[in-house]
Amino acid sequence: MAAREFVRACKEERDALLAMFSDASAGTIVGQHLDAAQLNSEQRRNVIAALDAALTDTFYTLLMGLAGEASLGGRQQAYRLSDEMGRPISPSEHADLGDLAFEAFQAD
């Protein structure tokens, strides 16, 4: 898996989580908390928007931390990522994980 594919998979996972959390019938703990709050439609939209921002920031920060461009748990260092075949994902000579993370999560 190349760095671009890895970041794309992270973005797809973030999108899937947001969709699942937003779907009242999905049966997630997040959805149960939203239902228990008995929000009106505008309030629910605002909470979903906050979840959207939180998921985006979380995935972006994690990817930036793996790239060594942000701290994770108070430590800033670059990590080596590889797929199950041992091929490097990051660092990569073909793409910078931090640049790809910015493109996927912050460029909108």
Chimera marker file (.cmm) of the C-alpha trace (Angstrom):
<marker_set name="trace">
<marker id="1" x="0.000" y="0.000" z="0.000" r="1" g="1" b="0" radius="0.5"/>
<marker id="2" x="1.368" y="3.385" z="-0.956" r="1" g="1" b="0" radius="0.5"/>
<marker id="3" x="1.151" y="6.475" z="1.258" r="1" g="1" b="0" radius="0.5"/>
<marker id="4" x="-1.612" y="7.952" z="-0.915" r="1" g="1" b="0" radius="0.5"/>
<marker id="5" x="-3.687" y="4.783" z="-0.540" r="1" g="1" b="0" radius="0.5"/>
<marker id="6" x="-3.082" y="4.752" z="3.222" r="1" g="1" b="0" radius="0.5"/>
<marker id="7" x="-4.287" y="8.338" z="3.596" r="1" g="1" b="0" radius="0.5"/>
<marker id="8" x="-7.246" y="7.652" z="1.306" r="1" g="1" b="0" radius="0.5"/>
<marker id="9" x="-8.184" y="4.643" z="3.488" r="1" g="1" b="0" radius="0.5"/>
<marker id="10" x="-7.984" y="6.849" z="6.586" r="1" g="1" b="0" radius="0.5"/>
<marker id="11" x="-10.241" y="9.447" z="4.930" r="1" g="1" b="0" radius="0.5"/>
<marker id="12" x="-12.721" y="6.753" z="3.908" r="1" g="1" b="0" radius="0.5"/>
<marker id="13" x="-12.751" y="5.413" z="7.476" r="1" g="1" b="0" radius="0.5"/>
<marker id="14" x="-13.371" y="8.901" z="8.859" r="1" g="1" b="0" radius="0.5"/>
<marker id="15" x="-16.238" y="9.398" z="6.392" r="1" g="1" b="0" radius="0.5"/>
<marker id="16" x="-17.732" y="5.991" z="7.242" r="1" g="1" b="0" radius="0.5"/>
<marker id="17" x="-17.566" y="6.729" z="10.973" r="1" g="1" b="0" radius="0.5"/>
<marker id="18" x="-19.289" y="10.083" z="10.527" r="1" g="1" b="0" radius="0.5"/>
<marker id="19" x="-22.019" y="8.486" z="8.413" r="1" g="1" b="0" radius="0.5"/>
<marker id="20" x="-22.513" y="5.742" z="10.977" r="1" g="1" b="0" radius="0.5"/>
<marker id="21" x="-22.606" y="8.209" z="13.890" r="1" g="1" b="0" radius="0.5"/>
<marker id="22" x="-25.085" y="10.379" z="11.974" r="1" g="1" b="0" radius="0.5"/>
<marker id="23" x="-27.443" y="7.486" z="11.217" r="1" g="1" b="0" radius="0.5"/>
<marker id="24" x="-29.915" y="7.113" z="14.082" r="1" g="1" b="0" radius="0.5"/>
<marker id="25" x="-30.688" y="3.538" z="13.016" r="1" g="1" b="0" radius="0.5"/>
<marker id="26" x="-27.025" y="2.390" z="12.996" r="1" g="1" b="0" radius="0.5"/>
<marker id="27" x="-27.146" y="1.405" z="16.663" r="1" g="1" b="0" radius="0.5"/>
<marker id="28" x="-23.840" y="3.029" z="17.641" r="1" g="1" b="0" radius="0.5"/>
<marker id="29" x="-23.103" y="4.260" z="21.143" r="1" g="1" b="0" radius="0.5"/>
<marker id="30" x="-22.701" y="7.754" z="19.679" r="1" g="1" b="0" radius="0.5"/>
<marker id="31" x="-26.124" y="7.483" z="18.065" r="1" g="1" b="0" radius="0.5"/>
<marker id="32" x="-27.634" y="6.277" z="21.334" r="1" g="1" b="0" radius="0.5"/>
<marker id="33" x="-26.214" y="9.325" z="23.110" r="1" g="1" b="0" radius="0.5"/>
<marker id="34" x="-27.586" y="11.608" z="20.403" r="1" g="1" b="0" radius="0.5"/>
<marker id="35" x="-31.013" y="9.991" z="20.686" r="1" g="1" b="0" radius="0.5"/>
<marker id="36" x="-30.936" y="10.236" z="24.483" r="1" g="1" b="0" radius="0.5"/>
<marker id="37" x="-30.210" y="13.964" z="24.221" r="1" g="1" b="0" radius="0.5"/>
<marker id="38" x="-33.536" y="14.424" z="22.390" r="1" g="1" b="0" radius="0.5"/>
<marker id="39" x="-32.126" y="17.123" z="20.129" r="1" g="1" b="0" radius="0.5"/>
<marker id="40" x="-34.228" y="19.005" z="17.638" r="1" g="1" b="0" radius="0.5"/>
<marker id="41" x="-33.099" y="18.792" z="14.009" r="1" g="1" b="0" radius="0.5"/>
<marker id="42" x="-31.000" y="21.983" z="14.143" r="1" g="1" b="0" radius="0.5"/>
<marker id="43" x="-29.265" y="20.908" z="17.344" r="1" g="1" b="0" radius="0.5"/>
<marker id="44" x="-28.586" y="17.461" z="15.885" r="1" g="1" b="0" radius="0.5"/>
<marker id="45" x="-27.063" y="19.081" z="12.756" r="1" g="1" b="0" radius="0.5"/>
<marker id="46" x="-24.811" y="21.183" z="14.997" r="1" g="1" b="0" radius="0.5"/>
<marker id="47" x="-23.667" y="18.158" z="16.999" r="1" g="1" b="0" radius="0.5"/>
<marker id="48" x="-23.001" y="16.209" z="13.780" r="1" g="1" b="0" radius="0.5"/>
<marker id="49" x="-20.993" y="19.188" z="12.498" r="1" g="1" b="0" radius="0.5"/>
<marker id="50" x="-18.963" y="19.113" z="15.733" r="1" g="1" b="0" radius="0.5"/>
<marker id="51" x="-18.381" y="15.359" z="15.300" r="1" g="1" b="0" radius="0.5"/>
<marker id="52" x="-17.319" y="16.011" z="11.702" r="1" g="1" b="0" radius="0.5"/>
<marker id="53" x="-14.742" y="18.560" z="12.858" r="1" g="1" b="0" radius="0.5"/>
<marker id="54" x="-13.539" y="16.325" z="15.701" r="1" g="1" b="0" radius="0.5"/>
<marker id="55" x="-13.067" y="13.299" z="13.435" r="1" g="1" b="0" radius="0.5"/>
<marker id="56" x="-11.286" y="15.392" z="10.820" r="1" g="1" b="0" radius="0.5"/>
<marker id="57" x="-8.925" y="16.889" z="13.399" r="1" g="1" b="0" radius="0.5"/>
<marker id="58" x="-8.303" y="13.495" z="15.008" r="1" g="1" b="0" radius="0.5"/>
<marker id="59" x="-7.427" y="11.669" z="11.801" r="1" g="1" b="0" radius="0.5"/>
<marker id="60" x="-5.352" y="14.604" z="10.513" r="1" g="1" b="0" radius="0.5"/>
<marker id="61" x="-3.421" y="14.906" z="13.785" r="1" g="1" b="0" radius="0.5"/>
<marker id="62" x="-2.773" y="11.174" z="13.894" r="1" g="1" b="0" radius="0.5"/>
<marker id="63" x="-1.435" y="11.153" z="10.328" r="1" g="1" b="0" radius="0.5"/>
<marker id="64" x="0.677" y="14.254" z="10.978" r="1" g="1" b="0" radius="0.5"/>
<marker id="65" x="2.004" y="12.599" z="14.132" r="1" g="1" b="0" radius="0.5"/>
<marker id="66" x="2.931" y="9.446" z="12.234" r="1" g="1" b="0" radius="0.5"/>
<marker id="67" x="4.741" y="11.618" z="9.700" r="1" g="1" b="0" radius="0.5"/>
<marker id="68" x="6.665" y="13.315" z="12.522" r="1" g="1" b="0" radius="0.5"/>
<marker id="69" x="5.061" y="16.672" z="11.785" r="1" g="1" b="0" radius="0.5"/>
<marker id="70" x="3.008" y="16.820" z="15.005" r="1" g="1" b="0" radius="0.5"/>
<marker id="71" x="3.305" y="15.298" z="18.446" r="1" g="1" b="0" radius="0.5"/>
<marker id="72" x="1.489" y="12.177" z="19.572" r="1" g="1" b="0" radius="0.5"/>
<marker id="73" x="1.121" y="11.902" z="23.317" r="1" g="1" b="0" radius="0.5"/>
<marker id="74" x="3.577" y="14.717" z="23.847" r="1" g="1" b="0" radius="0.5"/>
<marker id="75" x="6.303" y="13.125" z="21.705" r="1" g="1" b="0" radius="0.5"/>
<marker id="76" x="7.200" y="14.269" z="18.244" r="1" g="1" b="0" radius="0.5"/>
<marker id="77" x="9.061" y="11.793" z="16.099" r="1" g="1" b="0" radius="0.5"/>
<marker id="78" x="8.636" y="10.235" z="12.680" r="1" g="1" b="0" radius="0.5"/>
<marker id="79" x="7.370" y="6.676" z="12.510" r="1" g="1" b="0" radius="0.5"/>
<marker id="80" x="8.071" y="4.086" z="9.861" r="1" g="1" b="0" radius="0.5"/>
<marker id="81" x="4.926" y="2.518" z="8.474" r="1" g="1" b="0" radius="0.5"/>
<marker id="82" x="4.911" y="-0.504" z="6.228" r="1" g="1" b="0" radius="0.5"/>
<marker id="83" x="2.252" y="-2.763" z="4.775" r="1" g="1" b="0" radius="0.5"/>
<marker id="84" x="2.019" y="-6.469" z="5.579" r="1" g="1" b="0" radius="0.5"/>
<marker id="85" x="4.465" y="-7.242" z="2.786" r="1" g="1" b="0" radius="0.5"/>
<marker id="86" x="7.070" y="-4.965" z="4.405" r="1" g="1" b="0" radius="0.5"/>
<marker id="87" x="6.811" y="-2.276" z="1.722" r="1" g="1" b="0" radius="0.5"/>
<marker id="88" x="7.217" y="1.201" z="3.211" r="1" g="1" b="0" radius="0.5"/>
<marker id="89" x="4.187" y="3.450" z="3.428" r="1" g="1" b="0" radius="0.5"/>
<marker id="90" x="5.978" y="6.230" z="5.247" r="1" g="1" b="0" radius="0.5"/>
<marker id="91" x="8.488" y="7.620" z="4.905" r="1" g="1" b="0" radius="0.5"/>
<marker id="92" x="8.160" y="7.254" z="1.174" r="1" g="1" b="0" radius="0.5"/>
<marker id="93" x="10.203" y="8.536" z="-1.710" r="1" g="1" b="0" radius="0.5"/>
<marker id="94" x="7.005" y="8.984" z="-3.722" r="1" g="1" b="0" radius="0.5"/>
<marker id="95" x="4.771" y="10.998" z="-1.402" r="1" g="1" b="0" radius="0.5"/>
<marker id="96" x="4.943" y="12.795" z="1.932" r="1" g="1" b="0" radius="0.5"/>
<marker id="97" x="2.373" y="11.520" z="4.442" r="1" g="1" b="0" radius="0.5"/>
<marker id="98" x="1.972" y="14.993" z="5.934" r="1" g="1" b="0" radius="0.5"/>
<marker id="99" x="1.294" y="16.615" z="2.564" r="1" g="1" b="0" radius="0.5"/>
<marker id="100" x="-1.199" y="13.892" z="1.664" r="1" g="1" b="0" radius="0.5"/>
<marker id="101" x="-2.924" y="14.254" z="5.038" r="1" g="1" b="0" radius="0.5"/>
<marker id="102" x="-3.259" y="17.998" z="4.488" r="1" g="1" b="0" radius="0.5"/>
<marker id="103" x="-4.647" y="17.416" z="1.008" r="1" g="1" b="0" radius="0.5"/>
<marker id="104" x="-7.179" y="14.861" z="2.239" r="1" g="1" b="0" radius="0.5"/>
<marker id="105" x="-8.327" y="16.484" z="5.464" r="1" g="1" b="0" radius="0.5"/>
<marker id="106" x="-7.585" y="20.211" z="5.405" r="1" g="1" b="0" radius="0.5"/>
<marker id="107" x="-7.630" y="21.397" z="1.797" r="1" g="1" b="0" radius="0.5"/>
<marker id="108" x="-11.448" y="21.632" z="1.637" r="1" g="1" b="0" radius="0.5"/>
<link id1="1" id2="2" r="1" g="1" b="0" radius="0.2"/>
<link id1="2" id2="3" r="1" g="1" b="0" radius="0.2"/>
<link id1="3" id2="4" r="1" g="1" b="0" radius="0.2"/>
<link id1="4" id2="5" r="1" g="1" b="0" radius="0.2"/>
<link id1="5" id2="6" r="1" g="1" b="0" radius="0.2"/>
<link id1="6" id2="7" r="1" g="1" b="0" radius="0.2"/>
<link id1="7" id2="8" r="1" g="1" b="0" radius="0.2"/>
<link id1="8" id2="9" r="1" g="1" b="0" radius="0.2"/>
<link id1="9" id2="10" r="1" g="1" b="0" radius="0.2"/>
<link id1="10" id2="11" r="1" g="1" b="0" radius="0.2"/>
<link id1="11" id2="12" r="1" g="1" b="0" radius="0.2"/>
<link id1="12" id2="13" r="1" g="1" b="0" radius="0.2"/>
<link id1="13" id2="14" r="1" g="1" b="0" radius="0.2"/>
<link id1="14" id2="15" r="1" g="1" b="0" radius="0.2"/>
<link id1="15" id2="16" r="1" g="1" b="0" radius="0.2"/>
<link id1="16" id2="17" r="1" g="1" b="0" radius="0.2"/>
<link id1="17" id2="18" r="1" g="1" b="0" radius="0.2"/>
<link id1="18" id2="19" r="1" g="1" b="0" radius="0.2"/>
<link id1="19" id2="20" r="1" g="1" b="0" radius="0.2"/>
<link id1="20" id2="21" r="1" g="1" b="0" radius="0.2"/>
<link id1="21" id2="22" r="1" g="1" b="0" radius="0.2"/>
<link id1="22" id2="23" r="1" g="1" b="0" radius="0.2"/>
<link id1="23" id2="24" r="1" g="1" b="0" radius="0.2"/>
<link id1="24" id2="25" r="1" g="1" b="0" radius="0.2"/>
<link id1="25" id2="26" r="1" g="1" b="0" radius="0.2"/>
<link id1="26" id2="27" r="1" g="1" b="0" radius="0.2"/>
<link id1="27" id2="28" r="1" g="1" b="0" radius="0.2"/>
<link id1="28" id2="29" r="1" g="1" b="0" radius="0.2"/>
<link id1="29" id2="30" r="1" g="1" b="0" radius="0.2"/>
<link id1="30" id2="31" r="1" g="1" b="0" radius="0.2"/>
<link id1="31" id2="32" r="1" g="1" b="0" radius="0.2"/>
<link id1="32" id2="33" r="1" g="1" b="0" radius="0.2"/>
<link id1="33" id2="34" r="1" g="1" b="0" radius="0.2"/>
<link id1="34" id2="35" r="1" g="1" b="0" radius="0.2"/>
<link id1="35" id2="36" r="1" g="1" b="0" radius="0.2"/>
<link id1="36" id2="37" r="1" g="1" b="0" radius="0.2"/>
<link id1="37" id2="38" r="1" g="1" b="0" radius="0.2"/>
<link id1="38" id2="39" r="1" g="1" b="0" radius="0.2"/>
<link id1="39" id2="40" r="1" g="1" b="0" radius="0.2"/>
<link id1="40" id2="41" r="1" g="1" b="0" radius="0.2"/>
<link id1="41" id2="42" r="1" g="1" b="0" radius="0.2"/>
<link id1="42" id2="43" r="1" g="1" b="0" radius="0.2"/>
<link id1="43" id2="44" r="1" g="1" b="0" radius="0.2"/>
<link id1="44" id2="45" r="1" g="1" b="0" radius="0.2"/>
<link id1="45" id2="46" r="1" g="1" b="0" radius="0.2"/>
<link id1="46" id2="47" r="1" g="1" b="0" radius="0.2"/>
<link id1="47" id2="48" r="1" g="1" b="0" radius="0.2"/>
<link id1="48" id2="49" r="1" g="1" b="0" radius="0.2"/>
<link id1="49" id2="50" r="1" g="1" b="0" radius="0.2"/>
<link id1="50" id2="51" r="1" g="1" b="0" radius="0.2"/>
<link id1="51" id2="52" r="1" g="1" b="0" radius="0.2"/>
<link id1="52" id2="53" r="1" g="1" b="0" radius="0.2"/>
<link id1="53" id2="54" r="1" g="1" b="0" radius="0.2"/>
<link id1="54" id2="55" r="1" g="1" b="0" radius="0.2"/>
<link id1="55" id2="56" r="1" g="1" b="0" radius="0.2"/>
<link id1="56" id2="57" r="1" g="1" b="0" radius="0.2"/>
<link id1="57" id2="58" r="1" g="1" b="0" radius="0.2"/>
<link id1="58" id2="59" r="1" g="1" b="0" radius="0.2"/>
<link id1="59" id2="60" r="1" g="1" b="0" radius="0.2"/>
<link id1="60" id2="61" r="1" g="1" b="0" radius="0.2"/>
<link id1="61" id2="62" r="1" g="1" b="0" radius="0.2"/>
<link id1="62" id2="63" r="1" g="1" b="0" radius="0.2"/>
<link id1="63" id2="64" r="1" g="1" b="0" radius="0.2"/>
<link id1="64" id2="65" r="1" g="1" b="0" radius="0.2"/>
<link id1="65" id2="66" r="1" g="1" b="0" radius="0.2"/>
<link id1="66" id2="67" r="1" g="1" b="0" radius="0.2"/>
<link id1="67" id2="68" r="1" g="1" b="0" radius="0.2"/>
<link id1="68" id2="69" r="1" g="1" b="0" radius="0.2"/>
<link id1="69" id2="70" r="1" g="1" b="0" radius="0.2"/>
<link id1="70" id2="71" r="1" g="1" b="0" radius="0.2"/>
<link id1="71" id2="72" r="1" g="1" b="0" radius="0.2"/>
<link id1="72" id2="73" r="1" g="1" b="0" radius="0.2"/>
<link id1="73" id2="74" r="1" g="1" b="0" radius="0.2"/>
<link id1="74" id2="75" r="1" g="1" b="0" radius="0.2"/>
<link id1="75" id2="76" r="1" g="1" b="0" radius="0.2"/>
<link id1="76" id2="77" r="1" g="1" b="0" radius="0.2"/>
<link id1="77" id2="78" r="1" g="1" b="0" radius="0.2"/>
<link id1="78" id2="79" r="1" g="1" b="0" radius="0.2"/>
<link id1="79" id2="80" r="1" g="1" b="0" radius="0.2"/>
<link id1="80" id2="81" r="1" g="1" b="0" radius="0.2"/>
<link id1="81" id2="82" r="1" g="1" b="0" radius="0.2"/>
<link id1="82" id2="83" r="1" g="1" b="0" radius="0.2"/>
<link id1="83" id2="84" r="1" g="1" b="0" radius="0.2"/>
<link id1="84" id2="85" r="1" g="1" b="0" radius="0.2"/>
<link id1="85" id2="86" r="1" g="1" b="0" radius="0.2"/>
<link id1="86" id2="87" r="1" g="1" b="0" radius="0.2"/>
<link id1="87" id2="88" r="1" g="1" b="0" radius="0.2"/>
<link id1="88" id2="89" r="1" g="1" b="0" radius="0.2"/>
<link id1="89" id2="90" r="1" g="1" b="0" radius="0.2"/>
<link id1="90" id2="91" r="1" g="1" b="0" radius="0.2"/>
<link id1="91" id2="92" r="1" g="1" b="0" radius="0.2"/>
<link id1="92" id2="93" r="1" g="1" b="0" radius="0.2"/>
<link id1="93" id2="94" r="1" g="1" b="0" radius="0.2"/>
<link id1="94" id2="95" r="1" g="1" b="0" radius="0.2"/>
<link id1="95" id2="96" r="1" g="1" b="0" radius="0.2"/>
<link id1="96" id2="97" r="1" g="1" b="0" radius="0.2"/>
<link id1="97" id2="98" r="1" g="1" b="0" radius="0.2"/>
<link id1="98" id2="99" r="1" g="1" b="0" radius="0.2"/>
<link id1="99" id2="100" r="1" g="1" b="0" radius="0.2"/>
<link id1="100" id2="101" r="1" g="1" b="0" radius="0.2"/>
<link id1="101" id2="102" r="1" g="1" b="0" radius="0.2"/>
<link id1="102" id2="103" r="1" g="1" b="0" radius="0.2"/>
<link id1="103" id2="104" r="1" g="1" b="0" radius="0.2"/>
<link id1="104" id2="105" r="1" g="1" b="0" radius="0.2"/>
<link id1="105" id2="106" r="1" g="1" b="0" radius="0.2"/>
<link id1="106" id2="107" r="1" g="1" b="0" radius="0.2"/>
<link id1="107" id2="108" r="1" g="1" b="0" radius="0.2"/>
</marker_set>
